Amino acid sequence: MEKTLILGVGNLLISDEGLGIETINILLENYQFPNNVEIIDGGTQGLELLQYFDDVQNLLIIDAISSKEKKAGSIIKIPKEKINYYLDTKISAHDIGLIDIISALDFTGKLPKNITILGIVPEKLEFEYGLSPKIKENLQNLVNEVINQLLTWKIGEIKHVNERSAYPQ
């Protein structure tokens, strides 16, 4: 089976910027994935993350995504063919790391066949631990989008192992 990497990025100390990491934690706590799926808390690392990309065919990046067109709390999905445009317009606080990673993967011939960035438009980006209420209420919808994307890639069986709410209100 093709190797899939789910990469959550962000900074837990800057309110909604931590939603990628929070989503990764929900996935790890509530779902069981096939052995060909690796889930990484990428934090605010940049090129240090390249070590995880060997033989990756499917890459799903989860991050806070800025948007002038969408309201806070909106889910945004960026397919591979539009990633360069979005990265050029600076979608998050640590875009330089994402640009560097994708450029390095392309340069070395290791760019995954499938890449999608999923995220939520942040409500606030302040030095404060924890997500804003609007982002908390939409986090389960983001988790559902992540699962749907993985099913589209046919990565194998995903088991829901925890019946409680993914993000306590």
Beta strands, then each sheet from edge to edge (+ up, - down):
strand 1: 3-9
strand 2: 31-32
strand 3: 37-43
strand 4: 56-64
strand 5: 75-79
strand 6: 114-120
strand 7: 159-160
sheet 1: 3+ 1+ 4+ 6+ 5-
sheet 2: 2+ 7-
end
